[in-house]
Amino acid sequence: MPRWRWLMAQVVRRLWVRATLIGAAGGLAALLAAVAERYLPWTVPGAISTDALDSILTVIASSMLSVTTFSLNVMVSSYGSATSNVTPRATKLLIEDRVTQTVLSTFLGSFLFGIVGLVVSKTGAYGESGRTILFVVTIAVIVLIVVALLRWIDHLTRLGRVGETTDRVETAARTAIEARLRDPYLGGRPLRDPDRQIPAGAAAVTVDAIGYVQHIDMAALSKIGEAHDIEIFVAATPGRFVHPETPVAWIGRPEAGEDRDKLRRIVGEAFLVGNERAFDQDPRFGLAVMSEIGSRALSPATNDPGTAIDVIGRSTRLVSLWVRGTTAPEAGEPEHPRIHVPPLDTADMFEDAFMLMARDGARLIEVQLRIQKALLALSRIGGEASRAAALHQSRMALERAELALTLEADKIRLRAAAGAVEAADASPA
């Protein structure tokens, strides 16, 4: 995805964008009613008095201001609840919730429609046809308000709850995984062995910022490669923490006389570094956030192993999506043949999904058994890399549990479950 499209997608998700557009539409509708009568000279049966219309607009303006203020308070409380009970990393998904943004924008737009309509009405700008048009628009606004209120009431029953927030994280993680499976190398060529594939004289590219790589503009890198007849080897994929001494890419030996410093700078500009990780190009981040939810549920303050077990099931679904996709044959020619991108490590995906919960739930036999069953399922679903990763996580989880569990019967059950993972690795399907 080009940089401008990615940035546009980030802006569109902001609450103020939708609120501004719908609010402007509400105010504009009230203003246009004053001039539309010149082009639509029709009336409805019966007279629509100015006082009656002003009364309706007053009710809309006053009530929508109160509803908007109340809804903002509820929204902020939900964000605080999600931060405390789920994880702060999931709050961004709640802020970008489309239903919440649309409902709040509708309330704000209705308020602006009412207040602008009142101001214009008091100036006497509405004629008889203008009042008729404004009345029709007012009825439409009331219908929109009723629909928005019904959606808001239904949405409030779930907003900020652990299950609802976990659903959002799972959806974001699934979207990122599916996108990476479609483009496992972001449209470039695979960089499986950097020590062998990167030329000895390659120039390192660094960035001045300190933070996480959020997005790589592959189209821009491809244009640079074509323009300068060079190969570019990506070293820092989205989600990687970088600093000025971390190479984000390597440039294959350019033509003689090429200004390497300038080339490093323009290549570095294709890497967007931010303070936080982003879900879009980073499938591991979704798994890590999911694991954080389960880890927090296992803390002594929360003590909710049921949520952790639910998260284990969700993480199993996500990782199974990945391991099934990695066994599929690779596509044909890449879109950006001059760009080389390292693949995601399946072992890292398993660690992001299960390590935290295996550590924090070491004393709980029900959590440990569920982790072993999940790893057994994944070892049977995936290929050799998946079986090796599942076996590694199974052994680490068993070692932690052996130190934390006190009842010998629980240890025997867990050893049997871990033994099934060992057997699955020894006899792959």
C-alpha positions as CSV (number, residue, x, y, z in Angstrom):
1,M,0.0,0.0,0.0
2,P,1.5,3.4,-0.9
3,R,2.3,5.8,1.9
4,W,-0.5,8.3,1.0
5,R,-3.1,5.6,1.0
6,W,-1.9,4.3,4.4
7,L,-1.9,7.8,5.9
8,M,-5.3,8.5,4.4
9,A,-6.7,5.3,6.0
10,Q,-5.3,6.4,9.4
11,V,-6.9,9.9,9.1
12,V,-10.3,8.5,8.0
13,R,-10.4,6.4,11.2
14,R,-10.2,9.5,13.4
15,L,-13.4,10.6,15.1
16,W,-13.0,14.2,14.2
17,V,-13.0,13.5,10.5
18,R,-16.4,11.8,10.5
19,A,-17.8,14.3,13.0
20,T,-16.6,17.2,10.8
21,L,-18.1,15.8,7.7
22,I,-21.5,14.9,9.2
23,G,-21.6,18.1,11.2
24,A,-20.8,20.2,8.1
25,A,-23.6,18.3,6.3
26,G,-26.1,19.1,9.0
27,G,-25.2,22.8,9.0
28,L,-25.2,23.0,5.2
29,A,-28.6,21.4,5.0
30,A,-30.1,24.1,7.2
31,L,-28.4,26.8,5.1
32,L,-29.4,25.3,1.7
33,A,-33.1,25.2,2.7
34,A,-33.0,29.0,2.6
35,V,-31.9,29.2,-1.1
36,A,-33.4,25.9,-2.4
37,E,-36.9,27.4,-2.6
38,R,-35.8,29.3,-5.7
39,Y,-35.3,26.0,-7.5
40,L,-38.0,23.9,-5.7
41,P,-41.1,26.1,-5.6
42,W,-43.5,23.6,-4.0
43,T,-45.4,23.5,-0.8
44,V,-47.2,20.8,1.3
45,P,-50.9,21.1,2.2
46,G,-51.4,23.3,5.3
47,A,-49.2,26.1,6.6
48,I,-46.0,25.5,8.4
49,S,-45.5,28.4,10.8
50,T,-42.2,29.8,11.8
51,D,-42.9,29.3,15.5
52,A,-43.7,25.6,15.1
53,L,-40.5,25.0,13.1
54,D,-38.5,27.0,15.6
55,S,-39.9,24.9,18.4
56,I,-38.9,21.6,16.7
57,L,-35.4,23.0,15.9
58,T,-35.0,24.1,19.5
59,V,-35.8,20.7,20.9
60,I,-33.4,19.1,18.5
61,A,-30.6,21.5,19.3
62,S,-31.0,21.3,23.1
63,S,-31.5,17.6,23.3
64,M,-28.7,16.6,20.9
65,L,-26.2,18.8,22.8
66,S,-27.1,16.9,26.0
67,V,-27.0,13.5,24.3
68,T,-23.7,14.3,22.7
69,T,-22.1,15.3,26.0
70,F,-23.5,12.2,27.7
71,S,-22.3,9.9,24.9
72,L,-18.8,11.4,25.1
73,N,-18.7,10.7,28.8
74,V,-19.8,7.1,28.2
75,M,-17.2,6.7,25.5
76,V,-14.4,8.0,27.7
77,S,-15.5,5.7,30.5
78,S,-15.5,2.7,28.1
79,Y,-11.9,3.6,27.0
80,G,-10.8,3.7,30.6
81,S,-12.5,0.4,31.3
82,A,-10.8,-1.2,28.4
83,T,-7.4,0.2,29.5
84,S,-7.9,-1.2,33.0
85,N,-9.5,-4.5,32.3
86,V,-8.2,-5.5,28.9
87,T,-5.0,-3.8,27.7
88,P,-4.1,-0.2,26.7
89,R,-3.0,-1.5,23.3
90,A,-6.6,-2.4,22.5
91,T,-8.0,1.0,23.2
92,K,-7.0,2.3,19.8
93,L,-9.5,-0.2,18.2
94,L,-12.3,1.2,20.4
95,I,-11.4,4.7,19.4
96,E,-11.6,3.7,15.7
97,D,-15.0,2.0,16.2
98,R,-17.2,3.0,13.3
99,V,-20.5,2.6,15.1
100,T,-19.4,4.9,17.9
101,Q,-18.0,7.5,15.5
102,T,-21.1,7.5,13.3
103,V,-23.6,7.8,16.2
104,L,-21.7,10.6,17.8
105,S,-21.3,12.4,14.5
106,T,-25.0,12.0,13.8
107,F,-25.8,13.6,17.2
108,L,-23.3,16.4,16.5
109,G,-24.6,16.9,13.0
110,S,-28.2,17.1,14.3
111,F,-27.2,19.6,16.9
112,L,-25.6,21.8,14.2
113,F,-28.6,21.4,11.9
114,G,-30.9,22.6,14.7
115,I,-28.7,25.5,15.8
116,V,-28.0,26.7,12.3
117,G,-31.6,26.3,11.3
118,L,-32.7,28.5,14.3
119,V,-30.2,31.2,13.5
120,V,-31.2,31.4,9.8
121,S,-34.9,31.2,10.8
122,K,-34.5,34.2,13.2
123,T,-33.1,36.2,10.3
124,G,-36.3,35.7,8.3
125,A,-34.3,34.0,5.4
126,Y,-36.8,31.2,5.1
127,G,-39.8,31.8,2.9
128,E,-42.9,29.6,2.8
129,S,-41.2,27.1,0.4
130,G,-38.0,27.3,2.4
131,R,-39.9,26.4,5.6
132,T,-41.5,23.5,3.8
133,I,-38.1,22.2,2.6
134,L,-36.6,22.7,6.1
135,F,-39.6,20.8,7.6
136,V,-39.0,17.8,5.3
137,V,-35.3,17.8,6.1
138,T,-36.2,18.1,9.8
139,I,-38.3,15.0,9.6
140,A,-35.5,13.1,8.0
141,V,-33.1,14.3,10.7
142,I,-35.5,13.1,13.4
143,V,-35.6,9.6,11.7
144,L,-31.8,9.6,11.6
145,I,-31.7,10.5,15.3
146,V,-34.1,7.7,16.3
147,V,-32.0,5.1,14.3
148,A,-28.8,6.4,15.8
149,L,-30.2,6.2,19.3
150,L,-31.4,2.6,18.8
151,R,-28.0,1.6,17.5
152,W,-26.3,3.5,20.3
153,I,-28.4,1.7,23.0
154,D,-27.6,-1.7,21.5
155,H,-23.9,-0.8,21.2
156,L,-23.6,0.5,24.8
157,T,-24.4,-3.0,26.1
158,R,-21.1,-4.2,24.6
159,L,-18.8,-1.2,24.4
160,G,-15.7,-1.6,26.5
161,R,-16.5,-5.1,27.7
162,V,-13.7,-7.7,27.7
163,G,-15.4,-10.0,25.2
164,E,-16.3,-7.2,22.8
165,T,-12.8,-5.8,22.9
166,T,-11.2,-9.2,22.4
167,D,-13.4,-9.7,19.4
168,R,-12.0,-6.4,17.9
169,V,-8.4,-7.5,18.6
170,E,-9.0,-10.9,17.0
171,T,-10.6,-9.3,13.9
172,A,-7.7,-6.8,13.5
173,A,-5.1,-9.6,13.9
174,R,-7.0,-11.8,11.4
175,T,-7.1,-9.0,8.9
176,A,-3.3,-8.4,9.3
177,I,-2.5,-12.1,9.0
178,E,-4.7,-12.6,5.9
179,A,-3.1,-9.5,4.3
180,R,0.4,-10.9,5.0
181,L,-0.6,-14.3,3.6
182,R,-1.7,-12.7,0.4
183,D,1.6,-10.8,0.3
184,P,4.1,-12.8,2.5
185,Y,6.9,-10.5,1.4
186,L,4.9,-7.3,1.0
187,G,5.1,-7.7,-2.7
188,G,8.8,-8.2,-2.8
189,R,11.1,-11.2,-3.2
190,P,11.9,-13.5,-0.2
191,L,15.0,-12.7,1.9
192,R,15.5,-16.0,3.6
193,D,19.2,-15.9,4.1
194,P,20.4,-12.3,4.6
195,D,24.1,-13.3,5.2
196,R,24.2,-15.0,1.8
197,Q,21.8,-12.8,-0.2
198,I,22.9,-9.3,0.9
199,P,26.1,-8.3,-1.0
200,A,29.3,-7.7,0.9
201,G,29.5,-4.1,-0.2
202,A,25.9,-3.2,0.6
203,A,25.3,0.2,2.3
204,A,23.3,0.3,5.5
205,V,20.2,2.5,5.7
206,T,19.3,4.0,9.1
207,V,16.6,6.4,10.3
208,D,17.0,9.2,12.9
209,A,13.7,8.3,14.7
210,I,13.5,5.9,17.7
211,G,10.4,3.7,17.7
212,Y,8.5,1.0,15.8
213,V,8.3,0.6,12.1
214,Q,4.7,1.1,11.3
215,H,4.6,1.0,7.5
216,I,6.9,0.4,4.6
217,D,6.1,2.1,1.3
218,M,7.0,-0.7,-1.0
219,A,5.9,1.2,-4.1
220,A,8.3,4.0,-3.3
221,L,11.2,1.6,-2.7
222,S,10.5,-0.1,-6.0
223,K,10.6,3.2,-7.8
224,I,13.9,4.0,-6.2
225,G,15.3,0.6,-7.1
226,E,14.2,1.1,-10.8
227,A,15.5,4.6,-11.0
228,H,18.9,3.8,-9.6
229,D,19.2,0.2,-10.8
230,I,19.8,-1.2,-7.4
231,E,18.5,-4.0,-5.2
232,I,17.1,-3.1,-1.7
233,F,17.1,-5.5,1.2
234,V,14.6,-4.8,3.9
235,A,16.1,-5.4,7.4
236,A,13.3,-4.0,9.6
237,T,9.8,-5.2,8.9
238,P,6.7,-3.6,10.5
239,G,6.7,-4.1,14.2
240,R,10.5,-3.9,14.6
241,F,11.9,-1.5,17.2
242,V,14.6,0.6,15.6
243,H,17.0,3.4,16.5
244,P,19.6,5.4,14.6
245,E,22.1,2.5,14.9
246,T,19.6,-0.1,13.6
247,P,19.8,-0.8,9.8
248,V,16.2,-0.7,8.4
249,A,17.5,-1.7,5.0
250,W,20.6,-2.5,2.9
251,I,21.3,-1.1,-0.5
252,G,23.0,-3.3,-3.0
253,R,26.1,-1.8,-4.6
254,P,25.0,1.2,-6.7
255,E,26.5,2.5,-9.9
256,A,29.9,4.2,-9.7
257,G,29.6,7.8,-8.6
258,E,26.2,7.3,-7.0
259,D,25.6,9.6,-4.0
260,R,25.2,7.0,-1.3
261,D,24.2,9.4,1.4
262,K,21.3,10.8,-0.7
263,L,20.3,7.3,-1.6
264,R,20.3,6.2,2.0
265,R,18.1,9.2,2.9
266,I,15.5,8.6,0.2
267,V,15.3,4.9,1.0
268,G,15.0,5.6,4.7
269,E,12.0,7.9,4.0
270,A,10.0,4.9,2.8
271,F,10.0,3.6,6.4
272,L,7.5,5.2,8.7
273,V,8.5,5.0,12.3
274,G,6.1,5.8,15.1
275,N,5.9,5.6,18.9
276,E,3.6,2.6,18.9
277,R,3.1,-0.5,16.8
278,A,0.2,-0.6,14.3
279,F,-2.0,-3.5,13.4
280,D,-2.1,-3.0,9.6
281,Q,1.2,-4.5,8.4
282,D,2.2,-6.2,11.7
283,P,0.4,-9.6,12.2
284,R,2.5,-10.3,15.3
285,F,1.2,-7.2,17.1
286,G,-2.4,-8.6,17.1
287,L,-1.2,-11.9,18.6
288,A,0.8,-10.0,21.2
289,V,-2.1,-7.8,22.2
290,M,-4.3,-10.9,22.4
291,S,-1.8,-12.6,24.6
292,E,-1.7,-9.5,26.8
293,I,-5.4,-9.8,27.4
294,G,-5.0,-13.3,28.6
295,S,-2.0,-12.4,30.7
296,R,-3.9,-9.6,32.4
297,A,-6.8,-12.0,33.1
298,L,-4.4,-14.3,34.9
299,S,-3.0,-11.6,37.2
300,P,-3.9,-11.9,40.9
301,A,-5.9,-8.7,40.8
302,T,-8.2,-10.1,38.0
303,N,-8.0,-13.8,38.6
304,D,-10.1,-14.7,35.6
305,P,-8.8,-17.9,34.0
306,G,-11.9,-18.3,31.9
307,T,-10.9,-15.2,29.9
308,A,-7.4,-16.6,29.5
309,I,-8.8,-19.9,28.2
310,D,-11.0,-18.0,25.7
311,V,-8.0,-16.0,24.5
312,I,-6.1,-19.3,24.0
313,G,-8.8,-20.5,21.8
314,R,-8.8,-17.3,19.8
315,S,-5.0,-17.3,19.5
316,T,-5.2,-20.9,18.3
317,R,-7.6,-19.8,15.5
318,L,-5.3,-17.0,14.5
319,V,-2.1,-19.1,14.5
320,S,-3.9,-21.9,12.6
321,L,-4.8,-19.4,9.9
322,W,-1.1,-18.5,9.6
323,V,0.3,-22.1,9.7
324,R,-2.2,-23.2,7.1
325,G,-1.3,-20.3,4.8
326,T,2.4,-20.8,5.0
327,T,2.1,-24.4,3.7
328,A,0.4,-23.1,0.5
329,P,2.6,-22.7,-2.6
330,E,4.0,-19.2,-3.2
331,A,2.5,-17.0,-5.9
332,G,4.2,-16.1,-9.2
333,E,6.3,-13.0,-10.0
334,P,6.5,-10.4,-7.2
335,E,5.1,-6.9,-7.7
336,H,8.4,-5.3,-6.6
337,P,11.2,-7.6,-7.8
338,R,14.0,-5.3,-6.7
339,I,12.9,-5.4,-3.0
340,H,13.8,-8.3,-0.8
341,V,11.8,-8.8,2.4
342,P,12.5,-11.3,5.2
343,P,9.6,-13.7,6.0
344,L,7.8,-13.8,9.3
345,D,9.2,-16.4,11.7
346,T,6.6,-19.0,12.6
347,A,8.4,-19.5,16.0
348,D,7.9,-15.8,16.8
349,M,4.2,-16.1,16.0
350,F,3.9,-19.0,18.5
351,E,5.8,-17.1,21.1
352,D,3.7,-14.0,20.7
353,A,0.5,-16.1,21.1
354,F,1.3,-18.4,24.0
355,M,4.5,-17.5,25.9
356,L,2.9,-14.8,28.2
357,M,-0.1,-17.0,29.2
358,A,2.1,-20.0,29.7
359,R,4.3,-18.0,32.1
360,D,1.5,-16.2,34.0
361,G,-0.7,-19.3,34.2
362,A,1.9,-21.7,35.2
363,R,0.2,-22.4,38.5
364,L,-3.2,-23.1,36.9
365,I,-3.7,-26.7,35.6
366,E,-6.7,-25.7,33.5
367,V,-4.8,-23.1,31.6
368,Q,-1.8,-25.3,31.1
369,L,-3.8,-28.2,29.8
370,R,-5.6,-25.8,27.3
371,I,-2.2,-24.5,26.1
372,Q,-0.9,-28.0,25.5
373,K,-4.1,-29.0,23.6
374,A,-3.8,-25.8,21.5
375,L,-0.2,-26.6,20.7
376,L,-1.1,-30.2,19.8
377,A,-3.8,-29.0,17.4
378,L,-1.4,-26.5,15.7
379,S,1.4,-29.1,15.4
380,R,-1.0,-31.4,13.6
381,I,-2.4,-28.6,11.3
382,G,0.9,-27.0,10.2
383,G,4.1,-28.1,8.6
384,E,7.6,-28.8,10.0
385,A,8.2,-25.2,11.2
386,S,4.8,-25.3,13.1
387,R,5.6,-28.6,14.7
388,A,9.0,-27.3,15.9
389,A,7.5,-24.1,17.3
390,A,4.7,-25.9,19.0
391,L,7.1,-28.4,20.6
392,H,9.4,-25.6,21.8
393,Q,6.5,-23.7,23.5
394,S,5.1,-27.0,24.9
395,R,8.4,-27.8,26.6
396,M,8.8,-24.3,28.0
397,A,5.2,-24.3,29.3
398,L,5.8,-27.7,30.9
399,E,9.0,-26.6,32.6
400,R,7.3,-23.5,34.1
401,A,4.3,-25.5,35.3
402,E,6.5,-28.2,36.9
403,L,8.0,-25.4,39.1
404,A,4.6,-23.8,39.9
405,L,2.2,-26.7,40.4
406,T,2.1,-28.4,43.8
407,L,-0.2,-31.4,43.2
408,E,1.5,-34.4,41.7
409,A,-1.7,-35.6,40.0
410,D,-1.8,-32.3,38.0
411,K,1.8,-32.7,37.0
412,I,1.1,-36.2,35.7
413,R,-1.9,-35.0,33.6
414,L,0.2,-32.1,32.2
415,R,3.1,-34.4,31.3
416,A,0.7,-36.6,29.4
417,A,-0.6,-33.7,27.4
418,A,2.9,-32.4,26.7
419,G,3.9,-35.9,25.7
420,A,1.1,-35.9,23.0
421,V,2.8,-32.8,21.5
422,E,6.2,-34.6,21.5
423,A,4.6,-37.6,19.8
424,A,3.0,-35.4,17.1
425,D,6.4,-33.9,16.4
426,A,8.0,-37.3,16.2
427,S,5.4,-38.7,13.8
428,P,4.3,-35.8,11.5
429,A,1.3,-36.4,9.3
